[in-house]
Amino acid sequence: MSDSGTPSGGAGTRTRLLRIPWRSEFHGPLRTLAPYLAAAWIRLIGLTSRVCWHGLEHVRPFEERGEPVIYAFWHQRQILFAWTHRGRGVTTLVSRSRDGELIAKALSLMPLATVRGSSSRGAASAARELLDLLAAGVTVAITPDGPKGPARSVKPGVLYLAQKSGRSIVPIANATTRRREFTRSWDRFLLPLPFSRISVRLGAPVRVAPGDDLAAKAAELERALEETTRRCEEDLR
């Protein structure tokens, strides 16, 4: 991939650049159909592709102890999470925007539970709901650079959640051999294509203790996510 700070795809990765604006405003029947079409597309990708997992040793100890974690992944790569973690009891944070309505509906069809809120709308109520879920043993998932960026920059919300709950953040990334890249979206959004090889990689957990400096922890999590994403791309070479 061509933008600075994002891993470049290897010889086995085909990224087609789409130099058109990302259009998210659907109206009428198209808006009603959009979540169903999105869910069908995600299923098509999953059913026609081969998924390889890496780094499961980072999450197995938590699963064996019955402890929830906080998955963190870049907004650019969110689509595949809906397939790889469908029906696994994970709840993901989705914004309260109009786009968020479509995303939440599509995720419910997978199925994947959602909590609505973001740094700009409904942050406090979403944080309380996520903390309650973690206390109840439910794993949650967050895009720490969403919903509007800056891309690949960790916002404090995920760190606050980890610090208050005492739960670990597990960085996770995915990559596909066939995909489209929306070059004019703020995060250079990746649309996976069917008949791909898919790599899913988990990184070492990041803990945020009560006395930790959140700016330093944000930098640590950014490094962990970038390294996990880089290695995920290399898995497909």
C-alpha positions in Angstrom: 0.0 0.0 0.0 1.3 3.4 -1.0 0.6 5.8 1.9 3.3 6.6 4.4 3.0 4.6 7.6 0.9 1.8 6.2 2.5 -1.5 5.3 3.1 -2.1 1.6 1.4 -5.2 0.1 3.7 -7.9 -1.1 3.8 -9.7 -4.4 0.8 -11.8 -3.3 -1.4 -8.8 -2.5 -3.5 -7.0 -5.1 -4.7 -3.6 -3.9 -6.7 -1.7 -6.5 -6.8 2.1 -5.8 -10.2 3.7 -6.2 -9.8 7.4 -6.8 -13.4 8.3 -6.1 -14.9 9.8 -2.9 -16.4 7.4 -0.4 -20.1 7.9 -0.6 -22.0 7.0 2.6 -25.3 8.8 2.1 -28.0 6.3 0.9 -31.6 7.2 0.4 -34.9 5.5 0.1 -34.9 1.8 -0.8 -31.2 1.7 -1.2 -30.7 2.8 2.4 -33.1 0.0 3.6 -31.2 -2.6 1.5 -27.7 -1.4 2.3 -27.2 -3.3 5.5 -28.4 -6.5 3.9 -26.2 -6.1 0.9 -23.2 -5.4 3.2 -23.9 -8.5 5.3 -24.3 -10.6 2.2 -21.0 -9.2 0.8 -19.1 -10.0 4.0 -20.5 -13.6 4.0 -19.5 -14.0 0.3 -15.9 -12.9 1.2 -15.7 -15.3 4.2 -17.2 -18.3 2.4 -15.0 -18.0 -0.7 -11.7 -17.1 1.1 -9.2 -19.0 3.3 -8.5 -17.6 6.7 -5.3 -18.2 8.5 -4.9 -17.1 12.2 -1.7 -16.0 13.8 -0.9 -14.9 17.4 -3.7 -16.8 19.1 -1.3 -17.5 22.0 -1.8 -13.9 23.0 -5.6 -14.4 23.7 -5.8 -18.0 24.7 -4.8 -17.4 28.4 -7.7 -14.9 28.7 -10.1 -17.4 27.1 -9.0 -20.2 29.4 -9.6 -18.0 32.5 -12.9 -16.7 31.1 -11.6 -13.1 31.1 -12.8 -10.6 28.5 -10.4 -8.4 26.5 -10.7 -5.2 24.5 -9.9 -5.8 20.9 -8.4 -2.8 19.1 -8.0 -2.6 15.3 -7.7 0.2 12.8 -10.8 1.7 11.2 -9.4 1.0 7.7 -9.7 -2.8 8.3 -13.0 -3.1 10.1 -15.0 -5.1 7.6 -13.4 -8.5 8.1 -13.8 -8.3 11.9 -17.5 -8.8 11.2 -16.8 -12.2 9.7 -13.9 -13.5 11.8 -15.7 -12.7 15.1 -19.3 -13.3 14.2 -21.3 -15.2 16.7 -18.4 -15.2 19.3 -20.1 -13.0 21.9 -18.1 -9.9 21.1 -19.7 -6.5 21.3 -18.3 -3.7 19.1 -18.5 0.1 19.4 -20.3 1.8 16.5 -20.9 5.6 16.1 -24.3 7.2 16.4 -24.0 8.7 12.9 -26.2 7.9 9.9 -23.4 5.7 8.7 -23.3 4.0 12.1 -27.0 3.1 11.7 -26.2 1.1 8.6 -23.1 -0.5 10.1 -24.9 -1.5 13.3 -27.8 -3.1 11.3 -25.3 -5.0 9.0 -23.4 -6.3 12.1 -26.6 -7.5 13.7 -27.2 -9.7 10.7 -23.8 -11.5 11.1 -24.6 -11.6 14.1 -22.4 -9.2 16.1 -23.7 -7.1 19.0 -23.1 -3.3 19.1 -22.9 -0.4 21.4 -23.7 3.0 19.9 -21.4 6.0 20.6 -18.2 7.8 19.7 -15.9 10.5 20.9 -18.2 13.2 19.5 -21.6 11.7 20.3 -22.8 9.5 23.2 -19.3 9.0 24.5 -20.2 8.9 28.2 -23.2 6.5 27.9 -21.2 4.2 25.5 -18.3 4.1 28.0 -20.6 3.1 30.8 -22.3 0.4 28.7 -18.9 -1.0 27.6 -17.6 -1.0 31.2 -20.7 -2.8 32.3 -20.2 -5.4 29.6 -16.6 -5.9 30.5 -17.5 -6.3 34.2 -20.0 -9.0 33.0 -17.3 -10.9 31.2 -18.1 -9.7 27.6 -15.3 -9.0 25.2 -15.6 -5.7 23.4 -14.0 -4.3 20.2 -13.1 -0.7 19.3 -11.5 1.1 16.4 -9.3 3.6 18.4 -8.9 6.0 15.4 -12.6 6.0 14.5 -15.0 7.3 13.6 -13.3 10.2 11.7 -9.6 10.0 12.4 -6.9 11.0 12.3 -6.0 7.6 10.7 -3.9 5.3 12.8 -3.9 7.6 15.8 -5.1 6.2 19.1 -7.7 8.3 20.9 -7.9 8.2 24.7 -11.3 6.3 24.8 -9.9 2.8 24.5 -7.2 3.6 27.1 -9.7 5.0 29.5 -11.8 1.8 29.1 -8.8 -0.4 29.8 -7.7 1.6 32.8 -11.1 1.7 34.4 -12.0 -1.9 33.7 -8.6 -3.4 34.4 -8.9 -5.4 31.2 -6.1 -5.8 28.6 -6.2 -4.4 25.1 -5.4 -6.9 22.4 -4.3 -5.4 19.1 -5.7 -7.2 16.1 -5.2 -6.8 12.3 -6.3 -8.5 9.1 -5.1 -8.4 5.5 -6.4 -9.9 2.2 -4.7 -10.7 -1.1 -7.6 -9.1 -3.0 -9.1 -5.8 -2.1 -10.1 -2.3 -3.1 -8.6 0.8 -1.5 -10.7 4.0 -1.2 -7.9 6.6 -1.5 -10.0 9.6 -0.8 -11.5 8.4 2.5 -9.8 9.7 5.6 -8.5 6.2 6.5 -7.9 4.9 3.0 -10.6 2.3 3.7 -10.0 -1.2 2.5 -12.8 -3.2 0.9 -11.9 -7.0 0.8 -12.9 -9.0 -2.2 -14.0 -12.6 -2.5 -11.7 -15.5 -3.3 -8.9 -14.1 -1.2 -6.4 -15.4 1.2 -7.0 -13.8 4.6 -4.5 -13.3 7.4 -5.8 -12.4 10.9 -3.1 -11.6 13.5 -3.2 -10.8 17.2 -0.5 -8.9 19.0 0.8 -8.9 22.5 -1.7 -7.5 25.1 -1.3 -3.9 26.3 -2.3 -3.2 29.9 -3.1 0.3 31.3 -2.6 0.5 35.0 -4.3 3.2 37.2 -1.1 5.3 37.4 0.0 5.0 33.8 0.6 8.0 31.5 -2.1 7.8 28.8 -0.1 9.6 26.2 2.7 7.1 26.6 0.2 4.2 26.5 -1.4 5.7 23.3 2.0 5.6 21.7 2.6 2.1 22.9 -0.7 0.9 21.5 -0.1 2.7 18.2 3.3 0.9 17.8 1.6 -2.4 18.7 -1.1 -1.9 16.1 1.3 -0.9 13.4 3.6 -3.8 14.1 0.7 -6.3 14.1 -0.7 -4.8 10.9 2.8 -4.9 9.2 3.3 -8.6 10.2 -0.2 -9.4 9.0 0.6 -8.1 5.6 3.8 -10.0 5.5 1.9 -13.2 6.3 0.5 -13.1 2.8 3.8 -12.7 0.9 
